[in-house]
């Protein structure tokens, strides 16, 4: 399990970038080691700080294995960083990571905080028909991470899982539940101490569906 590519981006003006008209989704590979700050990688910018500026969105990771799947699906090359991720990984099941799982990457420790939710900027950037629906249906969202310990990291660094919650949900289940998947939502509800927002969602989603057979 390792980092294939470290990617950072600068904010640029773009007419297609939603209401803000600017974006930093175009992440480019860097080969030098990068400092990991509390709010993300040094040198990486975010244009929409309201949607993507929280500490829970400090670093975004996407698996090269998922990119390879998309290349076959789209019939074209998809380079590292194309989805706007900071870390392109190899050998780690990002979608299968547990919320709250911690990774040591270089000298930094990062904690999985949730999946990426596709937006209009991502849709326009990819320029693929029905992109948001396709990305959502496939369920390969990548993972946001918060910074637990500052440090530095670089291309080729191992990704070490240093801890996992005893009971938790995966990035994939969180993503599917967020989009109304009843089975995934039930798995979320089974986790002790889950956020009350999931109960409110369950009332809306499961309340409209027949109970599963015994």
Buried (B, 14 or more C-beta within 10 A) or exposed (E): BBBBBBBBBEBEEBEEBBEBEBBBBBBEBBEEBBBBBEBBBEBBBBBBEEBBBBEEBBBBBBBBBBBEBBEEEEEEEBBBBBBBBBBBBBEBBBBEBBBBBBBBBBBBBBBBBBBBBBBEBBBBBBEBEEBBEBBBEEBBBBBBBBBBEEBBBBBEBEBEBEBEEEEBBBBBBBBBBBBBBBEBBBBBBEBEEBEEEBEEBBEEBBEEEEEEEE
